[in-house]
Amino acid sequence: MTEFLELEIDTPRVEDGAAIWRIARDSEVLDLNSSYSYLLWCRDFAATSVVARGAGGEPIGFVTGYVRPERPEALVVWQVAVDRAHRGRGLAGVLLDALTAKVTAAGTVREIETTVTPDNTASDRLFASYAERHGASLTREVLFDGALFPDEGTAHEPEVLYRISHVPAA
């Protein structure tokens, strides 16, 4: 992994919402939510999300997540994205490690859940390497079949649930 000069891993702020939305949009693989939802995310789920800031403090990557209300031991990783200019250097893994260290330090989270579409090989590699790096178990199963999505004019791939168990505490 390449070292990142002048990199800061931080808690997102509402002011970061627009930049995070742009990074998600420009990823060309994430389901893009409304810009409003990214503002809300930075306000309401900042404690379970992280942002990477490059030189000048501008966001260059993020991981958003939330703790499942019915399963407080499970952190759901909602989205992971890195600005195009900073991809390919392991920043997504650094962000995922930082987020899990942050939430496991609080004491309840011991499992990560996320969904990945079958065509998203970068996310598959990210979560598989995370599990391997931390000696955690990874299981996969279809959570939402593609036919459940109401998107007009496009077929949606199934969303495969990745469950990483036995996440070590920070």
Secondary structure, 3 states (H helix, E strand, C coil): CCCCCCCEEECCCHHHHHHHHHHHHHHCCCCCCCHHHHHHHHHHCHHHCEEEECHHHCEEEEEEEEEECCEEEEEEEEEEEECHHHCCCCHHHHHHHHHHHHHHHCCCCCEEEEEECCCCHHHHHHHHHHHHHCCCEEEEEEEECHHHCCCCCCCCCCEEEEEEECCCCC
